[in-house]
Amino acid sequence: MKRNRKYWKTSAKAALRGNWIIAIAGMLAYMVIVGMIGLGDSRKMTRLATAVSRIIFFGGMGVVIAK
């Protein structure tokens, strides 16, 4: 009986971990698509503002991945 509980406990943890990974990857993909297409802001941006926002976004993503 204890062996069966241990299996379900580890199985549930793995399933939850997998769901979190899928959710985070989906949110990241959505953020990149919205950021690249420009759907998040209806105002016009200058080329400098566009470049700086991309550097900040992808640079921040790089820092998070590195840690």
DSSP file (Angstrom, degrees, kcal/mol; ACC not computed):
  #  RESIDUE AA STRUCTURE BP1 BP2  ACC     N-H-->O    O-->H-N    N-H-->O    O-->H-N    TCO  KAPPA ALPHA  PHI   PSI    X-CA   Y-CA   Z-CA
    1    1 A M     >        0   0    0      0, 0.0     4,-1.9     0, 0.0     5,-0.1   0.000 360.0 360.0 360.0 -44.0    0.0    0.0    0.0
    2    2 A K  H  >  +     0   0    0      1,-0.2     4,-2.2     2,-0.2     5,-0.2   0.866 360.0  55.6 -65.5 -34.6    2.8    2.4    0.9
    3    3 A R  H  > S+     0   0    0      1,-0.2     4,-1.9     2,-0.2    -1,-0.2   0.909 106.4  50.3 -63.2 -41.7    4.6    1.6   -2.3
    4    4 A N  H  > S+     0   0    0      1,-0.2     4,-2.2     2,-0.2    -1,-0.2   0.891 109.3  51.3 -64.3 -41.1    1.4    2.6   -4.3
    5    5 A R  H  X S+     0   0    0     -4,-1.9     4,-2.4     1,-0.2    -1,-0.2   0.903 108.2  52.0 -62.4 -41.8    1.1    5.9   -2.5
    6    6 A K  H  X S+     0   0    0     -4,-2.2     4,-2.4     1,-0.2     5,-0.2   0.902 108.6  51.2 -63.2 -40.2    4.7    6.8   -3.2
    7    7 A Y  H  X S+     0   0    0     -4,-1.9     4,-2.5     1,-0.2    -2,-0.2   0.939 112.2  45.2 -61.9 -47.1    4.2    6.1   -6.9
    8    8 A W  H  X S+     0   0    0     -4,-2.2     4,-2.6     1,-0.2    -1,-0.2   0.860 111.3  53.9 -66.6 -34.7    1.1    8.3   -7.1
    9    9 A K  H  X S+     0   0    0     -4,-2.4     4,-2.0     2,-0.2    -1,-0.2   0.940 113.6  40.5 -65.3 -47.0    2.9   11.1   -5.1
   10   10 A T  H  X S+     0   0    0     -4,-2.4     4,-2.1     2,-0.2    -2,-0.2   0.869 115.2  52.9 -69.5 -35.2    5.8   11.1   -7.5
   11   11 A S  H  X S+     0   0    0     -4,-2.5     4,-2.1    -5,-0.2    -2,-0.2   0.904 109.5  48.2 -65.8 -41.4    3.5   10.8  -10.5
   12   12 A A  H  X S+     0   0    0     -4,-2.6     4,-2.5     2,-0.2     5,-0.2   0.897 110.6  51.5 -66.3 -40.5    1.4   13.8   -9.3
   13   13 A K  H  X S+     0   0    0     -4,-2.0     4,-2.4     1,-0.2    -2,-0.2   0.914 110.5  48.9 -62.1 -42.3    4.5   15.9   -8.8
   14   14 A A  H  X S+     0   0    0     -4,-2.1     4,-2.3     2,-0.2    -1,-0.2   0.898 111.1  49.9 -65.3 -40.1    5.8   15.1  -12.3
   15   15 A A  H  X S+     0   0    0     -4,-2.1     4,-2.2     2,-0.2    -2,-0.2   0.917 111.9  47.7 -65.6 -42.8    2.4   16.0  -13.8
   16   16 A L  H  X S+     0   0    0     -4,-2.5     4,-2.3     2,-0.2    -2,-0.2   0.908 111.4  50.7 -64.0 -42.0    2.2   19.3  -12.0
   17   17 A R  H  X S+     0   0    0     -4,-2.4     4,-2.2     1,-0.2    -2,-0.2   0.909 110.6  49.7 -62.3 -41.8    5.8   20.1  -13.0
   18   18 A G  H  X S+     0   0    0     -4,-2.3     4,-2.3     1,-0.2    -1,-0.2   0.891 109.5  51.1 -64.3 -40.0    5.0   19.4  -16.6
   19   19 A N  H  X S+     0   0    0     -4,-2.2     4,-2.5     2,-0.2    -2,-0.2   0.900 109.8  50.0 -64.5 -40.4    1.9   21.5  -16.5
   20   20 A W  H  X S+     0   0    0     -4,-2.3     4,-2.7     2,-0.2     5,-0.2   0.912 109.9  50.6 -64.1 -41.8    3.8   24.5  -15.1
   21   21 A I  H  X S+     0   0    0     -4,-2.2     4,-2.4     1,-0.2    -2,-0.2   0.923 112.1  47.0 -62.5 -43.8    6.5   24.1  -17.8
   22   22 A I  H  X S+     0   0    0     -4,-2.3     4,-2.3     2,-0.2    -2,-0.2   0.914 113.2  49.2 -63.6 -42.7    3.8   24.1  -20.5
   23   23 A A  H  X S+     0   0    0     -4,-2.5     4,-2.3     2,-0.2    -2,-0.2   0.921 113.4  45.2 -63.8 -44.8    2.0   27.1  -18.9
   24   24 A I  H  X S+     0   0    0     -4,-2.7     4,-2.4     2,-0.2    -1,-0.2   0.903 113.1  50.2 -67.5 -41.0    5.2   29.2  -18.6
   25   25 A A  H  X S+     0   0    0     -4,-2.4     4,-2.4    -5,-0.2    -1,-0.2   0.896 111.1  50.1 -63.9 -39.0    6.4   28.2  -22.2
   26   26 A G  H  X S+     0   0    0     -4,-2.3     4,-2.4     2,-0.2    -2,-0.2   0.915 111.3  47.6 -64.8 -43.3    2.9   29.2  -23.5
   27   27 A M  H  X S+     0   0    0     -4,-2.3     4,-2.5     2,-0.2    -2,-0.2   0.897 111.9  50.7 -64.9 -39.1    3.0   32.6  -21.7
   28   28 A L  H  X S+     0   0    0     -4,-2.4     4,-2.3     2,-0.2    -2,-0.2   0.923 110.8  48.1 -64.1 -44.2    6.6   33.2  -23.0
   29   29 A A  H  X S+     0   0    0     -4,-2.4     4,-2.5     1,-0.2    -2,-0.2   0.914 111.8  50.3 -62.4 -42.5    5.6   32.5  -26.6
   30   30 A Y  H  X S+     0   0    0     -4,-2.4     4,-2.7     1,-0.2     5,-0.3   0.916 110.4  49.8 -61.4 -43.7    2.5   34.7  -26.3
   31   31 A M  H  X S+     0   0    0     -4,-2.5     4,-2.5     1,-0.2    -2,-0.2   0.908 111.9  47.8 -62.9 -42.0    4.7   37.6  -24.9
   32   32 A V  H  X S+     0   0    0     -4,-2.3     4,-2.5     2,-0.2     5,-0.2   0.924 113.4  47.3 -65.5 -44.2    7.2   37.2  -27.7
   33   33 A I  H  X S+     0   0    0     -4,-2.5     4,-2.5     2,-0.2     5,-0.3   0.940 115.0  45.0 -63.4 -47.1    4.5   37.1  -30.4
   34   34 A V  H  X>S+     0   0    0     -4,-2.7     4,-2.0     1,-0.2     5,-1.3   0.900 115.2  49.3 -64.4 -39.6    2.7   40.2  -29.0
   35   35 A G  H  <5S+     0   0    0     -4,-2.5    -1,-0.2    -5,-0.3    -2,-0.2   0.885 114.3  43.7 -66.8 -39.0    5.9   42.0  -28.5
   36   36 A M  H  <5S+     0   0    0     -4,-2.5    -2,-0.2    -5,-0.2    -1,-0.2   0.877 118.0  42.9 -76.6 -37.7    7.2   41.3  -32.0
   37   37 A I  H  <5S-     0   0    0     -4,-2.5    -2,-0.2    -5,-0.2    -1,-0.2   0.811 105.4-127.3 -78.2 -29.7    3.9   42.1  -33.8
   38   38 A G  T ><5 +     0   0    0     -4,-2.0     3,-0.7    -5,-0.3    -3,-0.2   0.767  62.3 138.6  90.3  27.6    3.2   45.1  -31.7
   39   39 A L  T 3 < +     0   0    0     -5,-1.3    -4,-0.1    -6,-0.2    -5,-0.1   0.632  58.9  70.9 -79.5 -12.8   -0.3   44.2  -30.5
   40   40 A G  T 3  S+     0   0    0     -6,-0.7     2,-0.4     1,-0.2    -1,-0.2   0.678 103.1  35.1 -79.4 -16.6    0.3   45.4  -27.0
   41   41 A D    <   -     0   0    0     -3,-0.7    -1,-0.2     2,-0.1     0, 0.0  -0.993  55.5-162.9-143.4 130.1    0.4   49.2  -27.8
   42   42 A S        +     0   0    0     -2,-0.4     2,-0.1    -3,-0.1    -1,-0.1   0.558  65.3  97.0 -90.0  -7.6   -1.6   51.1  -30.3
   43   43 A R  S    S-     0   0    0      1,-0.1     2,-0.3     0, 0.0    -2,-0.1  -0.474  81.9-107.7 -80.6 154.5    0.7   54.2  -30.3
   44   44 A K        -     0   0    0     -2,-0.1     2,-0.4     1,-0.0    -1,-0.1  -0.626  34.0-154.6 -80.2 137.6    3.4   54.6  -32.9
   45   45 A M        -     0   0    0     -2,-0.3     2,-0.0     1,-0.0    -1,-0.0  -0.862  13.7-120.3-112.6 147.4    7.0   54.1  -31.6
   46   46 A T     >  -     0   0    0     -2,-0.4     4,-2.3     1,-0.1     5,-0.2  -0.316  32.8-106.2 -74.1 167.3   10.2   55.6  -33.0
   47   47 A R  H  > S+     0   0    0      1,-0.2     4,-2.4     2,-0.2     5,-0.2   0.887 121.8  52.0 -63.0 -37.8   12.9   53.3  -34.2
   48   48 A L  H  > S+     0   0    0      2,-0.2     4,-2.8     1,-0.2     5,-0.2   0.929 109.7  48.4 -64.5 -44.8   15.0   54.1  -31.2
   49   49 A A  H  > S+     0   0    0      1,-0.2     4,-2.4     2,-0.2    -1,-0.2   0.893 111.7  50.4 -63.0 -39.1   12.1   53.2  -28.8
   50   50 A T  H  X S+     0   0    0     -4,-2.3     4,-2.0     2,-0.2    -1,-0.2   0.930 112.3  46.7 -63.4 -45.4   11.5   50.0  -30.7
   51   51 A A  H  X S+     0   0    0     -4,-2.4     4,-2.3     1,-0.2    -2,-0.2   0.923 113.6  48.0 -63.3 -44.8   15.1   49.0  -30.4
   52   52 A V  H  X S+     0   0    0     -4,-2.8     4,-2.6     1,-0.2     5,-0.2   0.908 110.7  51.0 -64.8 -41.8   15.4   49.9  -26.8
   53   53 A S  H  X S+     0   0    0     -4,-2.4     4,-2.6    -5,-0.2    -1,-0.2   0.888 111.2  48.3 -64.8 -37.4   12.2   48.0  -25.9
   54   54 A R  H  X S+     0   0    0     -4,-2.0     4,-2.7     2,-0.2     5,-0.4   0.904 111.2  50.2 -68.2 -39.9   13.5   44.9  -27.7
   55   55 A I  H  X S+     0   0    0     -4,-2.3     4,-2.2     1,-0.2     5,-0.3   0.926 113.9  45.3 -62.5 -44.1   16.8   45.1  -25.9
   56   56 A I  H  X S+     0   0    0     -4,-2.6     4,-2.3     3,-0.2    -2,-0.2   0.934 116.4  45.5 -65.4 -45.7   15.1   45.4  -22.5
   57   57 A F  H  X S+     0   0    0     -4,-2.6     4,-2.0    -5,-0.2    -2,-0.2   0.967 121.2  35.2 -63.5 -55.2   12.7   42.6  -23.2
   58   58 A F  H  X S+     0   0    0     -4,-2.7     4,-2.0     2,-0.2    -1,-0.2   0.824 117.4  53.8 -74.5 -29.8   15.1   40.1  -24.7
   59   59 A G  H  X S+     0   0    0     -4,-2.2     4,-2.1    -5,-0.4    -1,-0.2   0.917 110.4  47.3 -66.2 -43.0   17.9   41.1  -22.4
   60   60 A G  H  X S+     0   0    0     -4,-2.3     4,-2.2    -5,-0.3    -2,-0.2   0.886 110.7  51.8 -63.9 -38.7   15.7   40.6  -19.4
   61   61 A M  H  X S+     0   0    0     -4,-2.0     4,-2.3     1,-0.2    -1,-0.2   0.894 108.6  52.1 -64.7 -38.7   14.6   37.2  -20.7
   62   62 A G  H  X S+     0   0    0     -4,-2.0     4,-2.3     2,-0.2    -2,-0.2   0.886 108.6  50.0 -63.2 -39.7   18.3   36.3  -21.1
   63   63 A V  H  X S+     0   0    0     -4,-2.1     4,-1.8     2,-0.2    -2,-0.2   0.916 111.0  49.1 -65.0 -42.9   19.0   37.2  -17.5
   64   64 A V  H  < S+     0   0    0     -4,-2.2    -2,-0.2     1,-0.2    -1,-0.2   0.913 113.2  46.5 -63.9 -42.5   16.1   35.1  -16.3
   65   65 A I  H  < S+     0   0    0     -4,-2.3    -1,-0.2     1,-0.2    -2,-0.2   0.883 110.1  54.2 -67.0 -37.9   17.1   32.1  -18.3
   66   66 A A  H  <        0   0    0     -4,-2.3    -1,-0.2     1,-0.3    -2,-0.2   0.849 360.0 360.0 -65.8 -33.9   20.8   32.5  -17.2
   67   67 A K     <        0   0    0     -4,-1.8    -1,-0.3    -5,-0.1    -2,-0.2   0.498 360.0 360.0 -79.4 360.0   19.8   32.4  -13.5
